[in-house]
């Protein structure tokens, strides 16, 4: 038995949550008010943060309630070994601890080009090859060993993916080699499958479902630019059909699933309530 499975007993079940990042409550859904009015629908808050902006009053208010949080980093290139500096790790862990995060997670791609600053921020996927896997593994191992947190790498969205591996194969290799859990973003996977002209459930044959700790769902829009069709990861209220298909397929197989995040914070609450209800039906939460 690996250390990951030994630690599972201490990894809490969080239920269904909502995402947010710096300033999102002022432009969209306030997670605190949502939970206060619909406590049966929302059980935790996933805060997307970076060192430059830090923690906002929204996540601080949530943390003061004592309700669970997770910390989603937005500013480290998991695929790039030199990017994982001591300062980044120390300060990121400090913020995660300040909001009592149950674990840390983040898209395992490239968040910035050159220096780590807001003006350079972007999100590009990893190169889907074994060299990239090994570099990501080293970073995840270091984060887990030095922080004490479980670190869940997430499959990122993109218009184009480079490399020969299927993205599920890529993250399966990372999970086994780094001995970590996984955050599977169902909407991002639907985007990848569409980009490769594959069916939504392609690539799951050797996927380690038992390592999936968290799932994400979000809306997307099929669009076209200069004749190139793609799914825009716009976090609109309604997930596309392929995202729901992936979610339901994985829920029935992910025996250690602890959390589902609905990434909808930039929308109008009334447009999202039905999907919160649906997610709670698919993944019932009991304290």
C-alpha positions in Angstrom: 0.0 0.0 0.0 1.4 3.4 -1.0 1.4 6.5 1.3 -1.5 8.0 -0.7 -3.8 5.2 0.3 -2.6 5.3 3.9 -3.5 9.0 4.1 -6.9 8.6 2.6 -8.6 8.0 5.9 -7.6 11.5 7.0 -8.8 13.2 3.8 -12.3 14.6 4.5 -15.4 14.3 2.4 -16.4 17.9 1.5 -19.4 17.3 -0.7 -20.5 19.8 -3.3 -18.7 23.2 -3.4 -18.4 26.4 -5.4 -15.2 28.0 -6.8 -14.1 31.6 -6.5 -11.1 33.7 -6.8 -9.9 37.2 -5.9 -12.8 39.6 -6.2 -15.2 37.2 -7.7 -18.0 37.8 -5.1 -18.3 41.4 -6.2 -19.0 40.4 -9.8 -21.0 37.2 -9.3 -22.0 34.8 -6.7 -21.1 35.4 -3.0 -20.4 31.9 -1.7 -21.1 32.9 1.9 -24.6 34.2 1.1 -25.2 31.2 -1.1 -24.4 28.8 1.7 -26.4 30.8 4.2 -29.5 30.6 2.0 -29.0 27.1 0.6 -27.0 25.2 3.2 -28.2 21.9 1.8 -26.7 22.7 -1.7 -23.2 24.1 -1.0 -20.8 22.6 1.6 -17.3 24.0 0.8 -15.5 26.8 -1.0 -12.5 26.3 -3.4 -10.5 29.5 -3.5 -8.3 30.2 -6.6 -5.4 32.2 -5.5 -1.9 33.5 -6.3 0.8 35.2 -4.3 0.4 38.6 -5.9 -3.3 39.0 -5.0 -3.4 36.9 -1.9 -6.6 36.2 0.0 -9.6 38.5 -0.4 -12.3 39.4 2.1 -14.7 36.9 0.5 -12.6 33.8 1.4 -11.7 35.3 4.7 -15.4 35.6 5.6 -16.0 32.0 4.5 -13.0 30.7 6.6 -14.4 32.5 9.7 -17.5 30.3 9.5 -15.4 27.2 10.0 -16.7 25.6 6.9 -14.3 23.6 4.7 -12.1 25.2 2.0 -9.6 24.0 -0.6 -6.8 26.2 -2.1 -6.4 26.2 -5.9 -3.1 27.7 -6.9 -3.1 29.9 -10.1 0.6 30.8 -10.3 3.0 27.9 -10.5 4.0 25.9 -13.6 3.8 22.3 -12.3 5.4 21.1 -15.5 8.5 23.4 -15.0 10.9 22.3 -12.3 12.7 25.7 -11.9 9.4 27.4 -11.2 8.8 25.7 -7.9 10.8 28.1 -5.7 11.1 28.0 -2.0 9.4 31.4 -1.6 6.4 30.3 -3.6 6.0 27.1 -1.7 6.4 28.7 1.8 4.0 31.5 1.1 1.4 29.4 -0.7 1.3 26.9 2.2 0.9 29.8 4.6 -2.2 31.1 2.7 -3.7 27.6 2.4 -3.2 27.1 6.2 -4.7 30.5 6.9 -8.0 29.4 5.4 -7.8 25.9 6.8 -7.6 24.3 3.4 -8.3 20.5 3.3 -5.8 20.2 0.4 -4.2 22.2 -2.4 -4.8 21.7 -6.1 -4.2 23.4 -9.5 -4.1 23.0 -13.2 -0.9 21.0 -14.1 0.2 23.2 -17.0 1.9 26.6 -17.3 0.3 29.5 -15.6 2.8 32.2 -16.7 5.6 32.9 -19.1 8.9 34.2 -17.7 8.6 35.9 -14.3 5.7 35.1 -12.0 3.6 38.2 -12.2 0.0 39.0 -13.1 0.9 40.6 -16.4 2.3 37.3 -17.7 -0.5 35.1 -16.5 -2.0 32.7 -19.0 -2.9 29.0 -18.9 -1.3 26.6 -21.3 -1.5 22.8 -21.1 1.5 20.6 -20.4 3.3 18.9 -23.3 1.7 15.4 -23.3 4.9 13.4 -23.2 6.9 11.4 -20.6 9.6 14.1 -20.1 6.8 16.4 -19.0 5.3 13.8 -16.7 8.6 13.3 -14.9 9.1 17.0 -14.3 5.6 17.4 -13.0 6.0 14.3 -10.7 9.1 15.9 -9.1 7.2 19.1 -8.3 4.2 17.4 -6.9 6.3 15.2 -4.7 8.1 18.2 -3.4 4.9 20.1 -2.7 3.4 17.2 -0.8 6.6 16.4 1.2 7.4 20.0 2.2 3.8 21.3 2.7 2.1 18.3 4.4 -0.9 18.9 2.1 -2.2 16.5 -0.5 -1.6 18.1 -3.9 -4.1 17.3 -6.6 -3.0 18.0 -10.2 -5.8 19.1 -12.5 -6.1 18.5 -16.3 -6.2 22.0 -17.8 -8.2 23.3 -20.8 -6.8 24.4 -24.1 -7.6 25.1 -27.7 -4.7 22.9 -28.9 -2.8 20.2 -27.1 0.7 19.2 -28.0 2.2 15.7 -27.5 1.2 12.2 -28.4 -0.2 11.0 -25.0 -3.9 11.0 -24.2 -4.4 13.5 -21.3 -5.9 10.7 -19.1 -2.8 8.6 -19.7 -0.6 11.6 -18.9 -2.3 12.2 -15.5 -2.5 8.5 -14.7 1.3 8.3 -15.0 1.7 11.4 -12.8 -0.6 10.0 -10.1 1.2 6.6 -9.9 4.7 8.1 -10.0 4.1 11.0 -7.6 1.8 8.8 -5.4 -0.8 11.6 -5.4 -4.6 12.0 -5.8 -6.2 13.5 -8.9 -8.5 16.4 -9.7 -10.4 15.5 -12.8 -12.0 18.5 -14.5 -14.9 16.9 -16.5 -15.4 20.1 -18.6 -11.7 20.3 -19.5 -11.7 16.6 -20.5 -14.7 17.2 -22.7 -12.7 20.0 -24.4 -9.7 17.7 -24.9 -11.8 14.9 -26.3 -13.5 17.3 -28.8 -10.1 18.7 -29.9 -8.9 15.2 -30.7 -12.2 14.2 -32.3 -12.7 11.5 -29.7 -15.9 10.3 -27.8 -16.3 11.7 -24.3 -15.3 8.5 -22.5 -12.2 7.6 -24.6 -9.1 6.9 -22.6 -10.5 5.6 -19.3 -9.4 2.0 -19.8 -6.3 2.2 -17.5 -7.3 5.3 -15.5 -6.8 5.1 -11.7 -10.3 6.0 -10.6 -9.4 5.2 -7.1 -7.1 8.2 -7.0 -9.8 10.7 -8.0 -10.4 12.9 -5.0 -12.1 15.9 -6.6 -14.2 16.6 -9.7 -14.9 19.9 -11.5 -17.8 20.8 -13.7 -18.4 24.0 -15.6 -20.2 25.4 -18.6 -18.7 25.6 -22.0 -19.7 26.9 -25.4 -19.0 25.4 -28.8 -17.6 28.2 -31.0 -15.5 28.7 -34.1 -12.7 31.1 -35.0 -11.4 31.4 -38.6 -13.0 28.0 -39.4 -11.5 26.2 -36.4 -14.2 24.8 -34.1 -13.5 24.4 -30.3 -15.2 24.5 -27.0 -14.7 27.7 -25.1 -14.1 27.1 -21.3 -16.3 30.1 -20.5 -17.7 28.8 -17.2 -21.2 29.7 -18.4 -24.1 28.2 -16.2 -24.8 25.0 -18.2 -22.2 22.3 -18.7 -22.3 20.7 -22.1 -23.8 17.2 -22.5 -20.3 15.5 -22.8 -19.3 17.1 -19.4 -22.4 15.5 -17.7 -21.6 12.2 -19.4 -18.1 12.2 -18.1 -19.1 13.3 -14.6 -21.7 10.5 -14.2 -19.4 7.9 -15.6 -16.6 8.8 -13.2 -18.8 9.2 -10.1 -19.9 5.6 -10.3 -16.2 4.5 -10.4 -14.3 7.0 -8.2 -14.6 5.1 -4.9 -12.5 7.7 -3.0 -14.2 10.8 -4.3 -14.4 13.5 -1.7 -15.6 16.6 -3.5 -17.2 18.1 -6.6 -16.8 21.8 -7.5 -19.3 23.6 -9.7 -17.3 26.5 -11.3 -20.1 29.0 -11.8 -19.2 32.0 -9.6 -19.3 34.6 -12.4 -22.9 33.9 -13.2 -26.3 34.8 -11.8 -27.2 32.5 -8.9 -30.7 31.7 -10.2 -29.2 30.3 -13.4 -27.1 27.8 -11.4 -29.4 26.5 -8.6 -30.8 23.6 -10.6 -27.3 22.3 -11.3 -26.4 22.5 -7.6 -29.5 20.4 -6.9 -28.5 17.9 -9.7 -24.9 17.6 -8.4 -26.1 16.9 -4.8 -28.4 14.2 -6.2 -25.5 12.6 -8.1 -23.1 13.0 -5.0 -25.2 13.1 -1.8 -23.3 14.6 1.1 -23.7 13.5 4.8 -21.5 15.0 7.5 
